[in-house]
Amino acid sequence: MSSQKPFSQACENNKQPILEILLRVFSDRKQVLEVGSGTGQHAIHCAPELPHLVWQTADLEHNHPGIKAWLNDSPAENIRPPLILDADHPPWSFDPVDAVFTANTCHIMAWSSVVNLFAGLDLIMEPNAVLAIYGPFNYNGKFTSDSNARFEEWLKSKAPHQGIRDFEAINTLAKKIGLTLIEYNEMPANNHLLVWERN
C-alpha cells in the first residue's frame, strides 16, 4: 500500500458486508453518487463488483488526493475521479443520478449539514432513485448498544457537532424529498444499512 494513501480500518472491516447489500439494491442502477468517499476504499472495493454502473466519487476537496491515490493504485473502468461536494453548499453541479450511497458520514457532519445534504439530494435524485446510508443510528432516542453509547462520547470529545443520529429524524428528512424506506439491514458492529426509494 502506498504511504500516501489514507487508510480507514472501519472501511476495511465493513466493505464486504456493505457490498453484499449493494449488489442487490444497486443491481439495476446506472449511476451511483458516493457522498463522502473518504479514503476511496469503498469505491475501489465495490465498483469493480458492480460493472454495469458508473461509480462517481465525491467529497470535500481536501480529501481528493487520498481518494485519487486509491483510484490510481486500483483503477476500474467504471469509477470516476472525485467531484467536489460540500453538503452545506447545494446545489451541486452534478448530473442527475439514480442511486446515492454514503457511509459513516451523518454522524461526522453537523446536523445542519445533514439537513443541507438532503436538500441537495432532492435536486439530483431521479424519480425511483435509491438512497443507501450506512452507519450507526439511534432508535426512539436510544442507543442500540453500549458500544454505540461509548462511540457517541468519543465523537463528542473530538467535535461537539458530531453524534449518532436518530433514525426517525433521518427518515423525516427522507420523506420530505419523496423517499420511502424499503430496507432495514442490520450490519456488523451495531451498524445499519438503510435503503430508501424515491416515489
Order of alpha helices (4+ residues) and beta strands (2+ residues): alpha-beta-alpha-beta-alpha-beta-beta-alpha-beta-beta-alpha-beta-alpha-beta-beta
